[in-house]
């Protein structure tokens, strides 16, 4: 059976929305990869960085008002 004549390929994998989804996903991974590698090399968990950032925003809002 030829893969290119199957329903899945013709209507899902070869659809414009699917191709653009793959393109956007790959571009996002390429842009975010250096950040993830830097965080892994530093040994800092991503959740810890996010929690610290949220805490800093809360502190700034409390001190500013």
Secondary structure, DSSP 8 states (H G I E B T S, - for coil): --GGGSHHIIIIITSHHHHHHHHHHHHHHHHHHHHHHHHHHHT--HHHHHHHHHHHHHHHHHHH-
